Amino acid sequence: MTKPQINKRIFWDVRPETIDYEVSKRFVITRVFDRGEVEDLREIRKFYGDETIKEELLDARWLDPMALHLAVAIYNLPIDEFRCYKLNQWRQEPFRY
């Protein structure tokens, strides 16, 4: 398969031409959901397919809250099925007095 045409600004901290899209699919998918635009989302949906994206997002350790809610809306899944949501519930903030 040809590589998806994703905006290079999403991968500002790595060289985009060195990304292995099969080995690093969770990295690519979460990064696009966190920082991508609609066209970037369409590209990864064509490249990976919805089932792969859904599996990777459900098992991601961290997602931006807006990206998490976008994934919930797109795939019509309960928010508490996402690993990042469960992990965030365990984090406690310091008591503010």
Sequence and secondary structure as in RCSB ss.txt:
>XXXX:A:sequence
MTKPQINKRIFWDVRPETIDYEVSKRFVITRVFDRGEVEDLREIRKFYGDETIKEELLDARWLDPMALHLAVAIY
NLPIDEFRCYKLNQWRQEPFRY
>XXXX:A:secstr
       GGGGTTS GGG  TTTTHHHHHHHHHHH  HHHHHHHHHHH HHHHHHHHHT S   HHHHHHHHHHH
T  GGGSHHHHHHHH       
